[in-house]
Amino acid sequence: MSTRHGRAGRPLASQLRVYEPLSAFTAEERERVKRGTSAQGRQILDDAEAEDALRRIIRSSADPFPDGRAEFTRSLSVEGHTLYCPSQLVLRAGLAAESVLTTAPAPLAAVLLPESARAKHQERVDRLAEESGTPRINTRESLWGIPFSWFVLFHEGDPTEVVEEDDHIVTVRMTASWAKAISRARFAVANLALAAPEMNLLDELTTLTEWLEEFHPDAMVELDYGGVADRVFPDDSPSDVLLGVECLAEGDMTGAAAAYRRLASRWIPIRQLARAS
């Protein structure tokens, strides 16, 4: 399973997902959620979604965008209740395209995202936006490493599922209730705002907290390590991030620096893989 990529040569990708009760979605969204829900196992669904993305990238039409006909929905059972996280591929592809257009050189962006394909996809995004105003995006994705801000939402002892195959870890999934996750985020924001207002982590956490506030209070939050799990698990990152925040709040710069060094030694080599040849 490894070399420097994940399964089937894919980049190492991790996701932060929010699962909500069906009542949290609009009528149109509920229909898509139901259509996208499958009895197949999570790993089969994850692989199908990744393979669908690969087919879009290499197809001859030079249109990498999803057409909206095939959506995937993950489900999570909690105390007898089922919660749902739609993949929302159309909306997420639109956001990804915006990022490419603002960060990549214009000639490269034009090749990757032809103007005709962007215009057609914008029509799909506009149709979805008309249904519910500003749709919530239930999934955040990170390539080549997990943002430290995500670890704030989880503590050691939270429910953790380790998925293994052929002596490798396929992924690790940690879950926390929405109430716990947002409480932890707000605690970290409050302490960092006083102790280290210049830290990038504070900006990331503020944005993350605002995102979480959009969701139903009965939701669950999941961190899916993806292929990076095989390189870092067992992982003390949630504890190290929490310790770092607590040390900063107490003025213990030595303890905070030690926690950061542990995080850096674990995650900088992963992030460097993005530039490896």
N, C-alpha and C positions, 0 to 999 in steps of 0.2 A: 504494500500500500504506500510506500513513501518515496524515496528520493526527495526532491525538494518541493514536490507538488502533492496535492491531495489525491483522492480517488480519481482514477482515469485521467491523470495528468492535469487536473483542474487546479487553479490557484487555491490556496488555503483561505477559506471563507468562514466567517462566524456570523451568527445572527442573534439579535436581541428581539424577542417577540412578545407581544401582548395578546393574551387569549381573553375573549369577552363572552358573556352570555349572549344567546341569540337575540334577546330583547334589546341589546345595545345597538343593533344594526337597523338601518332603514329597511323598508319592505323589499326594495330592489336588491340591496346588499344581502338580505337573508336568502333570497332566491339563489344568488351566486354562491353563497356559502354552502347551501344545501347541495347544489350541483357539483361543487368542487370537493365535497367531503367523500372520502373513499374508505372502504373497509380494509384496504391494504395497509401494511405496516409502515411506520414512519420512514424507515430507511428506503423502502421502495419508492415512496412519495418523494423523498429528498433527491434520489437518483433520477427519477423521472423529470423533476423540475430542472435539475442541472443539465440533463441531456436535451431537454427542450430549448434551453437557453443556448446551448452549443449549436444546435441545428439552425437557430435563427441567425447566429453570427456567420455561419459558413454557407448559408443558402445563396443561390445565384441571384436573387432579386436585389441584393445590396440593401435590404431593409432589415435591420437587426431588431426591430421593435415587435413585441407580442401583439397579436391581433385581437386579443380579448376573448377569443372563443374557448380557450383552454385555461381555466384557472384552477389553482390548487388550494385546498383548505386543510389545515392541520387542526386536530382536535385534542383536547386535554380533559380527562375526567377527574373531577375534584369533588370528593364527598358525595358521589351520586349525581353530580351535575356535570353537564358537558359544556365546555367553553371552546370557542373557535378563534382561529387566527387565519384569515384569508391572506393569500400571497399577494394579491393586489398588483399583479405584474405590470399592468398598464400604467398605473399611477407611479410605481417605483421606477419603471423604465423612463418615464417622463422626467422624474427628478434626477436620475442618473445622467440623462442627456444634457440637462441644464448644467450639471457639474462639469461634464466633458467640454461643453461649449465655453465655459468660463475659465477653464484651466489649461486646456490643450491648445497648441498653436492652431490658428484658423485653418490652414491648409489640411492639417491632419484631422481636425474635427469635421471638415467637409467630406473627407473620404470615409471616415467612420460613420458619420451620421448625415447622409445626403439630405439636402433641403426638402426634396419631395417626400422622403420618408418621414422627416420631422413634421411636416405639415399634416400628413395623413394621421400621424400618431397624436398630434395636438387635438385633432377632431375627436379622437377617442377619449382623451383626457377631459375635454370640455363636456362631453356627454355625461361622463361620470360625475363631474363637478356640479352639473345641473341638478342631479338627483338629491344631493344633500349639502349643497353649499361648498364648504371646505371639507373634503373627506379626511378622516383620520388615516394615517399610515401605520399599520400594526406591526411592521417589521423594519428593523434597521440592520444593515449589513456592513461588515468590515472585512477587508481583505488583508491578508498577511499580518494578523495579530488582532488582539482585542483591546479596544480603548480602555484605559484605566478607569475612566468614569463609569463604565458598565459594571465593574466589580463592586462599586459602592452599593449597588442595589442588592447584593447577596452577601450572606454571612456563612461562615463555617457552620455546618449543621443543617443548612437548608436542604430540602430533598434533592438528591443528586442521582442521576441515572448514568451509568457507564455502559456504553454500547461497544462490544468487542467482536472482532471477527478475525480468524486466522492469526491469533496471537498479536493482533494490533488493536488499538483503540480507534474505533470509527468516529465516535464523538462522545462528548460528555454534555449532559443537559442538567442545569441547575434551575430550580423554580422557587419563586417567592410570591406571596400574595401582593396584590397591588398596594394594599395599605402599608405593608412592611417596606416594600421597595421605595415608595414615595416618601415615607417617613425617614428612611435612611438617607435618601438623596437630600431632603431638606435639612437634616442634621448636618451633613457634610457641607452643604452650601453655606449655612449659617456660620459654621466654624471657620471655613476657609475665607469667608468674606471679612472676618475679623482678623484672622491670623496671617493670611497670605493672599490678599486681594489681587496680587499681580499674577497669580498662577494661572496657566492655561486650563488646568483642571477645573478651576472655578467656573470659567466660561462654559466649558463642556458640560459640567453638571447643571448649570443654570438652564441651558438649552434642553438637557435631558429631563429635568424636572418639569419644565413647561410642556414637553411632549407627553410625559406620563399623566399630567393633569387633564388631558383630553379624554381619558378612558374611564370606563365604568368602574365603580368602586369594588365590584365583585370580581374584577379581572385577576388574572395571574400573569406574572412576568417570567419569561424563560430566557436563559442564556444558553445558546447552543454553540459549543466550541467548534463544531465541525472538525475538519481534518487536522487542525492545529492541536487538538487534544492529544494526539499520539506523540507529540513532541514535548508537551509540557506537563501532562498529568502523571502523578498527583500534583495539584497546583495550589499553592498557598497565596495566590494573588488577592483573593477577597480579604484575607486576614492582613496581608501586607498593606493593602490600600487603607483599610480601616485603621490599622496601627499608625500609618503615616498621618492620616487626618487627625487622629487623637493626639499624636505627638505635637503636631503643629499647633493645635488648640491649646496645649499645655506649655507651649514655648520650648519644647524639647527638640531642638534642631538636630542634635546628634541622632536621636531615635528616628526622626523623620528621614534623615539622610540615609540611615542604614536600611530602612524599609524601601526607599527608592532604589538603592543599589541592588537589592534583591530582585525587585521588579525589573530593573533595567537588564540585569544579567540574564533574566529569563526571557524577556520579550524583544530586546534589541536584535539578537541573532535571528529571530523569526522575521522581523520587519526587514532585515537586510536581504532576506531571500527574494523580496520583490525586485531587487536590482541585480540579482545574481544571474549569470549567463549560463 
